[in-house]
Amino acid sequence: MRIVNLMLAKGRGGLESMAVRYHEALVAEGFEVMSIGHAKGLLAEKVKPEQFARLNSGFTGDPLAALTLGRLAKRFKADLIIAHGNRAIALAGHALAGWGGRTLGVVHNFRFKPGLTKLRAAIAVSPAVQAAITARYPRLETHLLENFTPLVMHPVKTFPLDAPRIGSLGRLHVNKGFDVLIRAAGLLRDRGTEVSLLIAGDGPEKAALEALIGELKVQDRVTLAGWIEPPHDFLASLDLFVLSSRVEPFGLVVAEAMAAGVPIVSTRIDGPRHILQDGELATLIPPEDPQALAGALEAIMNDWPPVLDRACHAQAHALETYGLIAGQTRLKSLINQFEPEN
């Protein structure tokens, strides 16, 4: 089967990374794949030139871009388009592209648009996203395919000998709740609890977070480390990983931290709650609550053995469920359901 993998964003978030993973997984499973995306996007950077075609869309529903997409897909003799994100979904479903009935739209978050209903089917990255799609568009065929990535296994952490090294990683966006994590670090300082906090990532909230660090006077214990890629060694260097997000439809970094053998504290929200089996594999706290986060961190530092034991179970679950081979197998099985009739 010949598949177009379409993603038009040029950022470096989860959607962009998963579009690359889909390309790699489809190729590994024997499909003929052409990825189409922004000339300065992650697909352009990561995909072999002979397997990539650039397409810059001026705006959502750009008719010229829709015509170009239609021509590219036709020239490739595509059987199916997999579209990641609202802009790609709108373009593939555009009447001038003519591919809506042969497009699967991958829905990575809760901000999906009505254009999704013009496609053959939707792919949801988590049960919560699938439930949201079904609630809004009950007649749309929807499939669940959780995110996956090459997971790197490290030995599960031991007791920290010095001040625990706490870390987080993600796009510096208000949804990630890094401000809550920084405030929790300030509370720990006020209580006399020694920790160091590293936040890896870049994004629009960087200046605001830097200002907050200065306001709370925690420059000696909080560091914005910038974008780190690949994340595996950074995660393995931590004593504890924190996901403080306000919104997280999936949260692949949680699975990466699990594989790295790092104990986890996470907000009790849709994606991470599912990955962490409703708290069986990590400590869950309410979002928007620096006090609860600081309290959870203190509790862990006072009683490490059960936390490290859970990290062992979490690692095994992540490798079995969210690793690349498991994801490739699930993706191939799903795509084969849409194999064209000869």
Contacts in CASP RR format, 6 or more apart in sequence:
PFRMAT RR
TARGET T0000
AUTHOR 0000-0000-0000
METHOD contacts of the structure
MODEL  1
MRIVNLMLAKGRGGLESMAVRYHEALVAEGFEVMSIGHAKGLLAEKVKPE
QFARLNSGFTGDPLAALTLGRLAKRFKADLIIAHGNRAIALAGHALAGWG
GRTLGVVHNFRFKPGLTKLRAAIAVSPAVQAAITARYPRLETHLLENFTP
LVMHPVKTFPLDAPRIGSLGRLHVNKGFDVLIRAAGLLRDRGTEVSLLIA
GDGPEKAALEALIGELKVQDRVTLAGWIEPPHDFLASLDLFVLSSRVEPF
GLVVAEAMAAGVPIVSTRIDGPRHILQDGELATLIPPEDPQALAGALEAI
MNDWPPVLDRACHAQAHALETYGLIAGQTRLKSLINQFEPEN
1 31 0 8 1.000
1 32 0 8 1.000
1 79 0 8 1.000
1 80 0 8 1.000
1 335 0 8 1.000
1 336 0 8 1.000
1 339 0 8 1.000
1 340 0 8 1.000
2 31 0 8 1.000
2 32 0 8 1.000
2 33 0 8 1.000
2 34 0 8 1.000
2 76 0 8 1.000
2 77 0 8 1.000
2 78 0 8 1.000
2 79 0 8 1.000
2 80 0 8 1.000
3 26 0 8 1.000
3 31 0 8 1.000
3 32 0 8 1.000
3 33 0 8 1.000
3 34 0 8 1.000
3 78 0 8 1.000
3 79 0 8 1.000
3 80 0 8 1.000
3 81 0 8 1.000
3 82 0 8 1.000
3 335 0 8 1.000
4 33 0 8 1.000
4 34 0 8 1.000
4 35 0 8 1.000
4 36 0 8 1.000
4 72 0 8 1.000
4 73 0 8 1.000
4 76 0 8 1.000
4 78 0 8 1.000
4 80 0 8 1.000
4 81 0 8 1.000
4 82 0 8 1.000
5 19 0 8 1.000
5 22 0 8 1.000
5 23 0 8 1.000
5 26 0 8 1.000
5 33 0 8 1.000
5 34 0 8 1.000
5 35 0 8 1.000
5 36 0 8 1.000
5 43 0 8 1.000
5 82 0 8 1.000
5 84 0 8 1.000
6 35 0 8 1.000
6 36 0 8 1.000
6 37 0 8 1.000
6 55 0 8 1.000
6 69 0 8 1.000
6 81 0 8 1.000
6 82 0 8 1.000
6 83 0 8 1.000
6 84 0 8 1.000
6 88 0 8 1.000
6 91 0 8 1.000
6 92 0 8 1.000
7 15 0 8 1.000
7 16 0 8 1.000
7 19 0 8 1.000
7 35 0 8 1.000
7 36 0 8 1.000
7 37 0 8 1.000
7 42 0 8 1.000
7 43 0 8 1.000
7 83 0 8 1.000
7 84 0 8 1.000
7 85 0 8 1.000
7 88 0 8 1.000
8 37 0 8 1.000
8 38 0 8 1.000
8 55 0 8 1.000
8 56 0 8 1.000
8 57 0 8 1.000
8 85 0 8 1.000
8 87 0 8 1.000
8 88 0 8 1.000
8 91 0 8 1.000
9 15 0 8 1.000
9 16 0 8 1.000
9 38 0 8 1.000
9 41 0 8 1.000
9 85 0 8 1.000
9 87 0 8 1.000
10 16 0 8 1.000
10 38 0 8 1.000
10 40 0 8 1.000
10 41 0 8 1.000
10 42 0 8 1.000
11 41 0 8 1.000
11 42 0 8 1.000
12 42 0 8 1.000
12 171 0 8 1.000
12 202 0 8 1.000
12 227 0 8 1.000
13 170 0 8 1.000
13 171 0 8 1.000
14 108 0 8 1.000
14 171 0 8 1.000
14 252 0 8 1.000
15 84 0 8 1.000
15 85 0 8 1.000
15 108 0 8 1.000
15 109 0 8 1.000
16 41 0 8 1.000
16 42 0 8 1.000
16 43 0 8 1.000
17 42 0 8 1.000
17 149 0 8 1.000
17 252 0 8 1.000
18 84 0 8 1.000
18 106 0 8 1.000
18 108 0 8 1.000
18 125 0 8 1.000
18 147 0 8 1.000
18 252 0 8 1.000
19 35 0 8 1.000
19 42 0 8 1.000
19 43 0 8 1.000
19 84 0 8 1.000
20 42 0 8 1.000
20 43 0 8 1.000
20 46 0 8 1.000
20 47 0 8 1.000
21 147 0 8 1.000
21 148 0 8 1.000
21 149 0 8 1.000
21 324 0 8 1.000
22 82 0 8 1.000
22 84 0 8 1.000
22 106 0 8 1.000
22 331 0 8 1.000
23 33 0 8 1.000
23 35 0 8 1.000
23 43 0 8 1.000
23 46 0 8 1.000
23 47 0 8 1.000
23 51 0 8 1.000
24 324 0 8 1.000
25 148 0 8 1.000
25 324 0 8 1.000
25 327 0 8 1.000
25 328 0 8 1.000
25 331 0 8 1.000
25 332 0 8 1.000
26 33 0 8 1.000
26 82 0 8 1.000
26 331 0 8 1.000
26 335 0 8 1.000
27 33 0 8 1.000
27 51 0 8 1.000
28 328 0 8 1.000
29 328 0 8 1.000
29 331 0 8 1.000
29 332 0 8 1.000
31 332 0 8 1.000
31 335 0 8 1.000
33 51 0 8 1.000
34 51 0 8 1.000
34 52 0 8 1.000
34 53 0 8 1.000
34 72 0 8 1.000
34 76 0 8 1.000
34 78 0 8 1.000
35 43 0 8 1.000
35 47 0 8 1.000
35 51 0 8 1.000
35 52 0 8 1.000
35 53 0 8 1.000
36 43 0 8 1.000
36 52 0 8 1.000
36 53 0 8 1.000
36 54 0 8 1.000
36 55 0 8 1.000
36 69 0 8 1.000
36 72 0 8 1.000
37 43 0 8 1.000
37 44 0 8 1.000
37 52 0 8 1.000
37 53 0 8 1.000
37 54 0 8 1.000
37 55 0 8 1.000
37 56 0 8 1.000
38 44 0 8 1.000
38 54 0 8 1.000
38 55 0 8 1.000
38 56 0 8 1.000
38 57 0 8 1.000
39 54 0 8 1.000
39 56 0 8 1.000
43 52 0 8 1.000
44 52 0 8 1.000
44 54 0 8 1.000
53 72 0 8 1.000
55 65 0 8 1.000
55 68 0 8 1.000
55 69 0 8 1.000
55 72 0 8 1.000
56 65 0 8 1.000
57 65 0 8 1.000
57 87 0 8 1.000
57 91 0 8 1.000
58 65 0 8 1.000
60 86 0 8 1.000
60 87 0 8 1.000
60 90 0 8 1.000
60 91 0 8 1.000
61 87 0 8 1.000
61 90 0 8 1.000
61 91 0 8 1.000
61 94 0 8 1.000
62 91 0 8 1.000
63 94 0 8 1.000
63 96 0 8 1.000
65 91 0 8 1.000
66 91 0 8 1.000
66 93 0 8 1.000
66 94 0 8 1.000
66 95 0 8 1.000
66 96 0 8 1.000
66 97 0 8 1.000
66 98 0 8 1.000
67 96 0 8 1.000
67 97 0 8 1.000
69 91 0 8 1.000
69 92 0 8 1.000
69 94 0 8 1.000
69 97 0 8 1.000
69 99 0 8 1.000
70 96 0 8 1.000
70 97 0 8 1.000
70 98 0 8 1.000
70 99 0 8 1.000
73 81 0 8 1.000
73 97 0 8 1.000
73 99 0 8 1.000
78 99 0 8 1.000
78 102 0 8 1.000
79 102 0 8 1.000
79 339 0 8 1.000
79 340 0 8 1.000
80 102 0 8 1.000
80 103 0 8 1.000
80 104 0 8 1.000
80 335 0 8 1.000
80 338 0 8 1.000
80 340 0 8 1.000
81 92 0 8 1.000
81 99 0 8 1.000
81 100 0 8 1.000
81 102 0 8 1.000
81 103 0 8 1.000
81 104 0 8 1.000
82 103 0 8 1.000
82 104 0 8 1.000
82 105 0 8 1.000
82 106 0 8 1.000
82 123 0 8 1.000
83 89 0 8 1.000
83 91 0 8 1.000
83 92 0 8 1.000
83 93 0 8 1.000
83 103 0 8 1.000
83 104 0 8 1.000
83 105 0 8 1.000
83 106 0 8 1.000
83 119 0 8 1.000
84 105 0 8 1.000
84 106 0 8 1.000
84 108 0 8 1.000
85 105 0 8 1.000
85 106 0 8 1.000
85 107 0 8 1.000
85 108 0 8 1.000
86 111 0 8 1.000
86 112 0 8 1.000
86 113 0 8 1.000
88 105 0 8 1.000
89 103 0 8 1.000
89 105 0 8 1.000
89 112 0 8 1.000
89 113 0 8 1.000
89 115 0 8 1.000
89 116 0 8 1.000
89 119 0 8 1.000
90 113 0 8 1.000
90 115 0 8 1.000
91 97 0 8 1.000
92 99 0 8 1.000
92 100 0 8 1.000
92 103 0 8 1.000
92 105 0 8 1.000
92 119 0 8 1.000
93 99 0 8 1.000
93 100 0 8 1.000
93 101 0 8 1.000
93 103 0 8 1.000
93 115 0 8 1.000
93 118 0 8 1.000
93 119 0 8 1.000
100 118 0 8 1.000
100 119 0 8 1.000
100 120 0 8 1.000
101 118 0 8 1.000
101 119 0 8 1.000
101 120 0 8 1.000
102 120 0 8 1.000
103 119 0 8 1.000
103 120 0 8 1.000
104 119 0 8 1.000
104 120 0 8 1.000
104 121 0 8 1.000
104 122 0 8 1.000
104 123 0 8 1.000
104 338 0 8 1.000
105 116 0 8 1.000
105 119 0 8 1.000
105 121 0 8 1.000
105 122 0 8 1.000
105 123 0 8 1.000
106 122 0 8 1.000
106 123 0 8 1.000
106 125 0 8 1.000
106 145 0 8 1.000
107 116 0 8 1.000
107 122 0 8 1.000
107 123 0 8 1.000
107 124 0 8 1.000
107 125 0 8 1.000
107 129 0 8 1.000
107 133 0 8 1.000
108 125 0 8 1.000
108 129 0 8 1.000
108 249 0 8 1.000
108 250 0 8 1.000
109 129 0 8 1.000
109 247 0 8 1.000
109 249 0 8 1.000
110 128 0 8 1.000
110 129 0 8 1.000
110 132 0 8 1.000
110 247 0 8 1.000
110 249 0 8 1.000
112 122 0 8 1.000
112 132 0 8 1.000
112 133 0 8 1.000
112 136 0 8 1.000
116 122 0 8 1.000
116 133 0 8 1.000
116 137 0 8 1.000
116 140 0 8 1.000
117 137 0 8 1.000
117 139 0 8 1.000
117 140 0 8 1.000
119 140 0 8 1.000
120 141 0 8 1.000
120 338 0 8 1.000
121 140 0 8 1.000
121 141 0 8 1.000
121 142 0 8 1.000
121 143 0 8 1.000
121 338 0 8 1.000
122 133 0 8 1.000
122 137 0 8 1.000
122 140 0 8 1.000
122 141 0 8 1.000
122 142 0 8 1.000
122 143 0 8 1.000
123 142 0 8 1.000
123 143 0 8 1.000
123 144 0 8 1.000
123 145 0 8 1.000
123 334 0 8 1.000
124 130 0 8 1.000
124 133 0 8 1.000
124 142 0 8 1.000
124 143 0 8 1.000
124 144 0 8 1.000
124 145 0 8 1.000
125 145 0 8 1.000
125 146 0 8 1.000
125 147 0 8 1.000
125 249 0 8 1.000
125 250 0 8 1.000
126 144 0 8 1.000
126 146 0 8 1.000
126 147 0 8 1.000
126 249 0 8 1.000
126 250 0 8 1.000
126 270 0 8 1.000
126 271 0 8 1.000
126 274 0 8 1.000
127 144 0 8 1.000
127 274 0 8 1.000
128 249 0 8 1.000
128 270 0 8 1.000
128 271 0 8 1.000
128 274 0 8 1.000
129 249 0 8 1.000
129 250 0 8 1.000
129 270 0 8 1.000
130 142 0 8 1.000
130 143 0 8 1.000
130 144 0 8 1.000
133 140 0 8 1.000
133 142 0 8 1.000
134 140 0 8 1.000
134 142 0 8 1.000
143 334 0 8 1.000
145 327 0 8 1.000
145 330 0 8 1.000
145 331 0 8 1.000
145 334 0 8 1.000
146 250 0 8 1.000
146 321 0 8 1.000
146 322 0 8 1.000
146 327 0 8 1.000
146 330 0 8 1.000
147 250 0 8 1.000
147 251 0 8 1.000
147 252 0 8 1.000
147 255 0 8 1.000
147 322 0 8 1.000
148 322 0 8 1.000
148 323 0 8 1.000
148 324 0 8 1.000
148 326 0 8 1.000
148 327 0 8 1.000
148 328 0 8 1.000
148 330 0 8 1.000
148 331 0 8 1.000
149 252 0 8 1.000
149 255 0 8 1.000
149 256 0 8 1.000
149 322 0 8 1.000
149 323 0 8 1.000
149 324 0 8 1.000
150 323 0 8 1.000
150 324 0 8 1.000
151 255 0 8 1.000
151 256 0 8 1.000
151 259 0 8 1.000
151 318 0 8 1.000
151 319 0 8 1.000
151 322 0 8 1.000
151 323 0 8 1.000
151 324 0 8 1.000
152 230 0 8 1.000
152 232 0 8 1.000
152 236 0 8 1.000
152 256 0 8 1.000
152 259 0 8 1.000
152 260 0 8 1.000
153 259 0 8 1.000
153 260 0 8 1.000
153 261 0 8 1.000
153 315 0 8 1.000
153 319 0 8 1.000
154 232 0 8 1.000
154 235 0 8 1.000
154 236 0 8 1.000
154 259 0 8 1.000
154 260 0 8 1.000
154 261 0 8 1.000
155 261 0 8 1.000
156 261 0 8 1.000
156 308 0 8 1.000
156 311 0 8 1.000
156 312 0 8 1.000
156 315 0 8 1.000
157 238 0 8 1.000
157 239 0 8 1.000
157 261 0 8 1.000
157 262 0 8 1.000
157 263 0 8 1.000
157 308 0 8 1.000
157 311 0 8 1.000
158 308 0 8 1.000
159 304 0 8 1.000
159 308 0 8 1.000
160 239 0 8 1.000
160 304 0 8 1.000
163 194 0 8 1.000
163 195 0 8 1.000
163 196 0 8 1.000
164 195 0 8 1.000
164 196 0 8 1.000
164 239 0 8 1.000
164 240 0 8 1.000
164 301 0 8 1.000
165 195 0 8 1.000
165 196 0 8 1.000
165 198 0 8 1.000
165 237 0 8 1.000
165 238 0 8 1.000
165 239 0 8 1.000
165 240 0 8 1.000
166 185 0 8 1.000
166 195 0 8 1.000
166 196 0 8 1.000
166 197 0 8 1.000
166 198 0 8 1.000
166 238 0 8 1.000
166 239 0 8 1.000
166 240 0 8 1.000
166 241 0 8 1.000
166 242 0 8 1.000
166 297 0 8 1.000
167 197 0 8 1.000
167 198 0 8 1.000
167 199 0 8 1.000
167 200 0 8 1.000
167 238 0 8 1.000
167 240 0 8 1.000
167 241 0 8 1.000
167 242 0 8 1.000
168 176 0 8 1.000
168 178 0 8 1.000
168 181 0 8 1.000
168 197 0 8 1.000
168 198 0 8 1.000
168 199 0 8 1.000
168 200 0 8 1.000
168 241 0 8 1.000
168 242 0 8 1.000
168 243 0 8 1.000
168 244 0 8 1.000
169 199 0 8 1.000
169 200 0 8 1.000
169 201 0 8 1.000
169 228 0 8 1.000
169 231 0 8 1.000
169 234 0 8 1.000
169 235 0 8 1.000
169 241 0 8 1.000
169 253 0 8 1.000
170 176 0 8 1.000
170 200 0 8 1.000
170 201 0 8 1.000
170 253 0 8 1.000
171 201 0 8 1.000
171 202 0 8 1.000
171 203 0 8 1.000
172 178 0 8 1.000
172 199 0 8 1.000
172 201 0 8 1.000
172 202 0 8 1.000
172 203 0 8 1.000
172 204 0 8 1.000
172 205 0 8 1.000
172 206 0 8 1.000
172 209 0 8 1.000
172 224 0 8 1.000
173 203 0 8 1.000
173 204 0 8 1.000
173 205 0 8 1.000
174 205 0 8 1.000
174 246 0 8 1.000
175 245 0 8 1.000
175 246 0 8 1.000
175 247 0 8 1.000
175 248 0 8 1.000
176 205 0 8 1.000
176 244 0 8 1.000
176 245 0 8 1.000
176 246 0 8 1.000
177 244 0 8 1.000
177 245 0 8 1.000
177 246 0 8 1.000
177 287 0 8 1.000
178 199 0 8 1.000
178 205 0 8 1.000
178 209 0 8 1.000
178 244 0 8 1.000
179 205 0 8 1.000
179 208 0 8 1.000
179 209 0 8 1.000
179 212 0 8 1.000
180 244 0 8 1.000
180 246 0 8 1.000
180 287 0 8 1.000
180 288 0 8 1.000
180 289 0 8 1.000
180 290 0 8 1.000
180 293 0 8 1.000
181 197 0 8 1.000
181 199 0 8 1.000
181 242 0 8 1.000
181 244 0 8 1.000
181 290 0 8 1.000
181 293 0 8 1.000
182 197 0 8 1.000
182 199 0 8 1.000
182 209 0 8 1.000
182 212 0 8 1.000
182 213 0 8 1.000
182 216 0 8 1.000
182 218 0 8 1.000
182 222 0 8 1.000
183 212 0 8 1.000
183 216 0 8 1.000
183 290 0 8 1.000
184 244 0 8 1.000
184 290 0 8 1.000
184 291 0 8 1.000
184 293 0 8 1.000
184 294 0 8 1.000
184 297 0 8 1.000
185 195 0 8 1.000
185 197 0 8 1.000
185 216 0 8 1.000
185 218 0 8 1.000
185 221 0 8 1.000
185 222 0 8 1.000
185 294 0 8 1.000
186 216 0 8 1.000
186 218 0 8 1.000
186 221 0 8 1.000
186 294 0 8 1.000
187 290 0 8 1.000
187 291 0 8 1.000
187 294 0 8 1.000
188 195 0 8 1.000
188 294 0 8 1.000
188 297 0 8 1.000
188 298 0 8 1.000
189 218 0 8 1.000
189 221 0 8 1.000
191 294 0 8 1.000
191 298 0 8 1.000
193 297 0 8 1.000
193 298 0 8 1.000
193 301 0 8 1.000
194 221 0 8 1.000
195 221 0 8 1.000
195 297 0 8 1.000
195 301 0 8 1.000
196 221 0 8 1.000
196 223 0 8 1.000
197 218 0 8 1.000
197 221 0 8 1.000
197 222 0 8 1.000
197 223 0 8 1.000
198 223 0 8 1.000
198 225 0 8 1.000
198 234 0 8 1.000
198 238 0 8 1.000
199 209 0 8 1.000
199 222 0 8 1.000
199 223 0 8 1.000
199 224 0 8 1.000
199 225 0 8 1.000
200 225 0 8 1.000
200 226 0 8 1.000
200 227 0 8 1.000
200 228 0 8 1.000
200 231 0 8 1.000
200 234 0 8 1.000
201 224 0 8 1.000
201 225 0 8 1.000
201 226 0 8 1.000
201 227 0 8 1.000
201 228 0 8 1.000
202 226 0 8 1.000
202 227 0 8 1.000
206 224 0 8 1.000
209 224 0 8 1.000
210 224 0 8 1.000
213 219 0 8 1.000
213 222 0 8 1.000
213 224 0 8 1.000
225 234 0 8 1.000
228 234 0 8 1.000
231 253 0 8 1.000
231 256 0 8 1.000
232 256 0 8 1.000
232 260 0 8 1.000
235 241 0 8 1.000
235 256 0 8 1.000
235 257 0 8 1.000
235 260 0 8 1.000
235 262 0 8 1.000
236 260 0 8 1.000
236 261 0 8 1.000
236 262 0 8 1.000
238 257 0 8 1.000
238 260 0 8 1.000
238 262 0 8 1.000
239 262 0 8 1.000
239 263 0 8 1.000
240 262 0 8 1.000
240 263 0 8 1.000
240 264 0 8 1.000
240 265 0 8 1.000
240 297 0 8 1.000
240 300 0 8 1.000
241 254 0 8 1.000
241 257 0 8 1.000
241 260 0 8 1.000
241 262 0 8 1.000
241 263 0 8 1.000
241 264 0 8 1.000
241 265 0 8 1.000
242 264 0 8 1.000
242 265 0 8 1.000
242 266 0 8 1.000
242 293 0 8 1.000
242 297 0 8 1.000
243 251 0 8 1.000
243 253 0 8 1.000
243 254 0 8 1.000
243 257 0 8 1.000
243 264 0 8 1.000
243 265 0 8 1.000
243 266 0 8 1.000
243 267 0 8 1.000
243 272 0 8 1.000
244 266 0 8 1.000
244 267 0 8 1.000
244 287 0 8 1.000
244 293 0 8 1.000
245 251 0 8 1.000
245 266 0 8 1.000
245 267 0 8 1.000
245 269 0 8 1.000
245 272 0 8 1.000
245 287 0 8 1.000
246 267 0 8 1.000
246 269 0 8 1.000
246 287 0 8 1.000
246 288 0 8 1.000
247 269 0 8 1.000
248 267 0 8 1.000
248 269 0 8 1.000
248 270 0 8 1.000
248 271 0 8 1.000
248 272 0 8 1.000
249 270 0 8 1.000
249 271 0 8 1.000
250 271 0 8 1.000
250 275 0 8 1.000
251 271 0 8 1.000
251 272 0 8 1.000
251 275 0 8 1.000
252 322 0 8 1.000
254 264 0 8 1.000
254 266 0 8 1.000
254 271 0 8 1.000
254 272 0 8 1.000
254 275 0 8 1.000
254 276 0 8 1.000
255 275 0 8 1.000
255 318 0 8 1.000
255 321 0 8 1.000
255 322 0 8 1.000
255 323 0 8 1.000
256 318 0 8 1.000
257 264 0 8 1.000
258 264 0 8 1.000
258 275 0 8 1.000
258 281 0 8 1.000
258 311 0 8 1.000
258 314 0 8 1.000
258 315 0 8 1.000
258 317 0 8 1.000
258 318 0 8 1.000
259 315 0 8 1.000
259 318 0 8 1.000
259 319 0 8 1.000
259 322 0 8 1.000
259 323 0 8 1.000
260 315 0 8 1.000
261 311 0 8 1.000
261 312 0 8 1.000
261 314 0 8 1.000
261 315 0 8 1.000
262 311 0 8 1.000
263 282 0 8 1.000
263 283 0 8 1.000
263 300 0 8 1.000
263 307 0 8 1.000
263 308 0 8 1.000
263 310 0 8 1.000
263 311 0 8 1.000
264 276 0 8 1.000
264 281 0 8 1.000
264 282 0 8 1.000
264 283 0 8 1.000
264 311 0 8 1.000
264 314 0 8 1.000
265 282 0 8 1.000
265 283 0 8 1.000
265 284 0 8 1.000
265 285 0 8 1.000
265 293 0 8 1.000
265 296 0 8 1.000
265 297 0 8 1.000
265 300 0 8 1.000
266 272 0 8 1.000
266 273 0 8 1.000
266 276 0 8 1.000
266 282 0 8 1.000
266 283 0 8 1.000
266 284 0 8 1.000
266 285 0 8 1.000
267 284 0 8 1.000
267 285 0 8 1.000
267 286 0 8 1.000
267 287 0 8 1.000
268 279 0 8 1.000
268 284 0 8 1.000
268 285 0 8 1.000
268 286 0 8 1.000
268 287 0 8 1.000
269 287 0 8 1.000
272 284 0 8 1.000
273 279 0 8 1.000
273 284 0 8 1.000
275 281 0 8 1.000
275 318 0 8 1.000
275 322 0 8 1.000
276 282 0 8 1.000
276 284 0 8 1.000
276 314 0 8 1.000
277 317 0 8 1.000
278 284 0 8 1.000
280 310 0 8 1.000
280 313 0 8 1.000
281 310 0 8 1.000
281 313 0 8 1.000
281 314 0 8 1.000
281 317 0 8 1.000
282 310 0 8 1.000
282 314 0 8 1.000
283 296 0 8 1.000
283 299 0 8 1.000
283 300 0 8 1.000
283 307 0 8 1.000
285 292 0 8 1.000
285 293 0 8 1.000
285 296 0 8 1.000
286 292 0 8 1.000
300 307 0 8 1.000
320 326 0 8 1.000
END
